[in-house]
Amino acid sequence: MADFNASIPSSSTFYLTGIPGYEAIHHWISIPFCILYFIGIAGNCTILHAIRTDPSLHEPMYYFLAMLSFADMGMSLPTLTSVLQVLWSISREIEFNPCVIQMFFIHSFSFMESSVLLAMAFDRYVAICHPLRYATILTPQRIAKIGIFAFLRSSLPVIPLMIRLTYFPFCRSHVLSHSYCLHQDIIRLVCADTKFNSIYGLVVLILYWGLDSLGIFVSYIFILHSVLNVASWEERVKALNTCASHICAVLILYIPMIGLSIVHRFAKNASPLVHVLMAHIYLLVPPVLNPIIYSVKNKKIRKGIIYLITPKRMQPTLR
């Protein structure tokens, strides 16, 4: 590590870090990482394909689920190569431009996932509180516009941060804390005034995650109010059960996200292992768990996946 800690003003190469203190067993550690990446990619691809091919899943709720799977893959796939290269001891180096691109995808799709979860909360609100107007409010055209807006809303605010990074000199250590690039990690290596990036990044974080989480919270207040007015206990449970998968998806995104932000901003002196573990939980847990949760909790998704993997000669018996 000492070889990389020297000041290298003219270099545009950064050095990624695996699991600190466990470098000798990185090859073994790579096995669970490979399994998690495989589960995440296979699970989200299966859900996307099931929604595309099964007409019974051509409904607003499942279109939003497809957006969530797309965001999950967009957040984790850009890191696959660099993580495995570090763990397999192939290379720890990453050039500045690929690092910036990787950061852009991670942060953009992270914000997009939050935006999609807000849209899914609105979908549940309309389905439970205004069921007769559900089809007229959430038309395919409107869903497409929501998806485009979510993508633009999530990616455009990240661009100024990435552009500013290209003008900064990196005259401190070029060693990053993780096996992929994060803005909050690389900005600490700059030997110039980073006040704009720090304040702008914090404001974007609060506005986006804050407004999204507030919108989700308000949606569920209206949902609970509507559900509690239903006379039948069974109908209440049935209505809330349709929200269970979404609530789980919200928790597995926001808890690691908030934890990672707190560690980077307020626990800078914590063990490097804490930073690395929080970063990997934030990166890998949502893409792995979301397909599992929706497959287990949602009957239509479960049937769609079973139909997808069943031989064609047996498919008519499943309908």
C-alpha positions in Angstrom: 0.0 0.0 0.0 2.9 2.3 0.8 3.9 2.4 -2.9 0.6 4.0 -3.8 0.5 6.6 -1.1 3.1 8.9 -2.6 1.9 12.1 -4.1 1.5 11.8 -7.9 0.4 15.2 -9.2 0.5 14.3 -12.9 -1.1 10.9 -12.7 -4.6 10.3 -13.8 -4.6 6.7 -12.5 -6.3 5.7 -9.2 -5.8 2.6 -7.2 -8.8 0.6 -6.0 -8.9 -1.2 -2.6 -10.4 -4.6 -1.9 -11.2 -5.9 1.6 -8.6 -4.3 3.9 -6.7 -6.8 6.0 -8.0 -9.7 4.0 -5.9 -9.4 0.8 -4.5 -12.9 1.2 -7.9 -14.5 0.8 -9.4 -12.1 -1.9 -9.8 -15.1 -4.3 -12.0 -16.8 -1.8 -13.9 -13.6 -1.0 -14.6 -13.2 -4.7 -16.8 -16.4 -4.6 -19.7 -14.8 -2.6 -19.3 -11.6 -4.7 -19.7 -13.6 -7.9 -22.7 -15.4 -6.5 -24.3 -12.1 -5.5 -23.7 -10.5 -8.9 -25.1 -13.6 -10.6 -28.2 -13.6 -8.5 -28.7 -9.9 -9.1 -28.2 -10.0 -12.8 -30.2 -13.2 -13.4 -33.0 -12.2 -11.1 -33.5 -8.7 -12.6 -33.2 -10.0 -16.2 -35.8 -12.7 -15.4 -38.2 -10.1 -14.1 -37.7 -7.9 -17.1 -38.2 -10.7 -19.5 -41.3 -12.0 -17.7 -42.9 -8.6 -17.7 -42.1 -8.1 -21.4 -43.4 -11.5 -22.5 -46.4 -12.1 -20.2 -49.5 -10.1 -21.2 -51.0 -10.5 -17.6 -48.0 -8.4 -16.3 -48.7 -5.5 -18.7 -50.1 -3.3 -15.9 -48.8 -0.1 -14.3 -47.4 -1.8 -11.2 -45.3 -4.2 -13.2 -44.0 -1.5 -15.6 -42.7 0.4 -12.5 -41.2 -2.9 -11.3 -39.4 -3.2 -14.6 -38.0 0.3 -14.1 -36.8 -0.7 -10.7 -35.0 -3.8 -12.1 -33.5 -1.6 -14.8 -32.2 0.9 -12.1 -30.9 -2.0 -10.0 -28.8 -3.3 -12.9 -27.6 0.1 -13.9 -26.3 0.7 -10.4 -24.5 -2.6 -9.9 -23.3 -3.7 -13.4 -20.8 -0.8 -13.9 -18.8 -2.0 -10.9 -18.7 -5.7 -11.9 -15.4 -5.5 -13.8 -13.5 -3.4 -11.3 -14.6 -5.3 -8.2 -13.7 -8.7 -9.7 -10.4 -7.4 -11.1 -9.4 -6.3 -7.6 -10.5 -9.5 -5.9 -8.8 -11.7 -8.5 -5.6 -9.6 -8.3 -5.7 -8.8 -12.0 -5.4 -5.0 -11.6 -6.0 -2.4 -9.0 -5.7 0.5 -11.4 -8.5 2.6 -12.9 -8.0 5.6 -15.2 -9.7 8.9 -14.3 -12.2 8.9 -17.2 -13.6 5.3 -16.6 -13.7 6.2 -12.9 -15.9 9.3 -13.7 -18.2 7.2 -15.9 -18.5 4.6 -13.3 -19.4 7.2 -10.7 -22.0 8.8 -13.0 -23.8 5.4 -13.5 -23.7 4.5 -9.8 -25.0 7.8 -8.5 -27.5 8.4 -11.4 -29.1 5.0 -11.1 -29.1 5.2 -7.3 -31.2 8.4 -7.6 -33.3 6.8 -10.3 -34.1 3.9 -8.0 -35.3 6.3 -5.4 -37.4 8.1 -8.0 -38.9 4.8 -9.2 -39.8 3.8 -5.6 -41.6 7.2 -5.2 -43.5 6.4 -8.4 -44.4 2.9 -7.1 -45.7 4.5 -3.9 -48.0 6.8 -6.0 -49.1 3.7 -7.9 -50.1 1.9 -4.7 -51.8 5.1 -3.5 -53.9 5.3 -6.7 -54.7 1.6 -6.7 -55.9 1.6 -3.1 -57.4 5.0 -2.7 -58.8 5.5 -6.2 -59.3 2.0 -7.7 -62.0 3.1 -10.2 -59.7 5.7 -11.7 -56.5 3.6 -11.6 -56.5 2.7 -15.4 -57.3 6.3 -16.4 -54.7 8.0 -14.2 -51.8 5.6 -14.9 -52.1 5.1 -18.6 -49.1 3.6 -20.6 -48.3 7.0 -22.0 -48.2 8.6 -18.6 -46.1 5.7 -17.2 -43.6 6.2 -20.1 -43.4 9.9 -19.3 -42.8 9.2 -15.6 -40.0 6.8 -16.5 -38.3 9.3 -18.8 -38.7 12.1 -16.2 -37.2 9.8 -13.5 -34.2 9.1 -15.6 -33.6 12.8 -16.5 -34.3 13.9 -12.9 -31.7 11.4 -11.6 -28.9 11.9 -14.2 -28.9 15.6 -14.9 -28.0 16.8 -11.3 -25.0 14.4 -11.3 -23.4 15.9 -14.4 -22.1 19.2 -12.7 -20.3 17.1 -10.1 -18.6 15.0 -12.7 -17.6 18.0 -14.8 -16.1 19.8 -11.7 -14.0 16.7 -11.0 -12.2 17.1 -14.3 -10.8 20.5 -13.3 -9.5 19.3 -9.9 -5.8 18.5 -9.2 -5.2 15.2 -7.4 -1.9 15.7 -5.6 -2.6 13.5 -2.6 -2.7 9.7 -2.4 -4.5 8.2 -5.4 -5.7 5.2 -3.4 -9.5 4.9 -3.2 -11.3 3.3 -0.3 -13.4 0.9 -2.4 -13.1 -1.5 -5.4 -15.1 1.0 -7.4 -15.4 4.8 -7.7 -17.7 7.0 -5.5 -17.8 10.7 -5.6 -17.6 11.1 -1.8 -14.5 8.9 -1.9 -12.6 10.5 -4.7 -13.3 14.1 -3.6 -11.3 13.6 -0.5 -8.1 13.1 -2.7 -8.4 16.6 -4.2 -5.9 19.2 -3.1 -8.1 22.2 -4.0 -11.2 23.9 -2.7 -14.0 21.3 -2.9 -16.6 23.4 -1.1 -18.9 23.5 -4.2 -18.9 19.8 -4.7 -19.5 19.1 -1.0 -22.3 21.6 -0.6 -23.9 20.9 -4.0 -23.7 17.1 -3.3 -25.2 17.4 0.1 -28.1 19.7 -1.2 -28.9 17.2 -4.0 -28.8 14.4 -1.6 -31.2 16.0 0.8 -33.5 17.3 -1.9 -33.7 14.1 -3.8 -33.7 11.5 -1.0 -35.5 13.8 1.3 -38.3 14.7 -1.1 -38.6 11.1 -2.3 -38.8 9.6 1.2 -41.3 12.4 2.2 -43.4 11.6 -0.9 -43.4 7.9 0.0 -44.2 8.6 3.6 -47.2 10.9 2.6 -48.5 8.3 0.1 -48.6 5.6 2.9 -50.4 8.0 5.3 -53.2 8.3 2.7 -53.1 4.6 2.1 -53.4 3.7 5.8 -56.2 6.3 6.2 -58.1 4.6 3.3 -57.4 1.1 4.5 -58.5 1.8 8.0 -61.9 3.0 6.7 -62.5 -0.4 5.1 -64.8 -2.4 7.3 -63.5 -5.9 6.7 -60.3 -7.0 8.4 -59.5 -9.4 5.5 -59.8 -6.6 3.0 -57.4 -4.4 5.1 -54.8 -7.2 5.2 -55.2 -7.8 1.5 -54.8 -4.1 0.6 -51.7 -3.7 2.9 -50.2 -7.0 1.5 -50.0 -5.4 -1.9 -47.7 -2.8 -0.4 -45.4 -5.2 1.5 -42.9 -5.8 -1.4 -42.6 -2.0 -2.0 -42.0 -1.3 1.7 -39.2 -3.9 1.7 -37.7 -2.4 -1.4 -37.8 1.1 0.2 -36.0 -0.2 3.3 -33.3 -2.1 1.5 -32.4 0.9 -0.5 -32.6 3.7 2.0 -31.1 2.0 5.1 -27.7 1.2 3.3 -27.8 4.5 1.5 -28.2 6.5 4.6 -25.7 4.4 6.5 -23.1 4.9 3.8 -23.6 8.6 3.7 -23.3 8.9 7.5 -20.1 6.8 7.5 -18.5 8.9 4.8 -19.4 12.2 6.3 -19.3 11.7 10.1 -17.2 8.5 10.6 -14.1 9.3 8.6 -11.9 7.8 11.3 -13.8 4.6 11.5 -12.1 1.3 10.4 -11.6 1.0 6.6 -13.5 -2.3 6.8 -16.6 -0.5 7.9 -16.5 1.8 4.9 -15.9 -1.1 2.5 -18.7 -3.3 4.0 -21.2 -0.4 4.0 -20.4 0.5 0.3 -20.8 -3.1 -0.9 -24.1 -3.6 1.1 -25.4 -0.4 -0.6 -24.3 -1.6 -4.0 -25.3 -5.3 -4.0 -28.2 -5.7 -1.5 -31.0 -3.9 -3.5 -30.3 -5.6 -6.9 -30.1 -9.1 -5.1 -33.0 -8.8 -2.8 -35.6 -6.9 -4.9 -36.2 -9.7 -7.4 -36.4 -12.2 -4.6 -38.8 -10.1 -2.6 -41.1 -9.5 -5.6 -40.9 -13.1 -6.7 -41.9 -14.4 -3.2 -44.5 -11.8 -2.3 -46.2 -11.2 -5.7 -48.3 -14.0 -7.1 -48.5 -12.7 -10.6 -44.7 -12.3 -10.8 -44.2 -15.7 -9.4 -46.5 -17.3 -11.9 -44.9 -15.3 -14.8 -41.4 -16.5 -13.8 -42.6 -20.2 -13.5 -44.3 -19.9 -16.9 -41.1 -18.4 -18.3 -38.9 -21.3 -17.1 -41.4 -24.1 -17.9 -41.0 -26.1 -21.1 -43.4 -24.9 -23.8 -45.2 -28.2 -24.0 -46.2 -27.9 -20.3 -47.1 -24.1 -20.4 -50.8 -24.5 -21.4 -51.4 -26.4 -18.1 -50.2 -23.4 -16.1 -52.7 -20.9 -17.6 
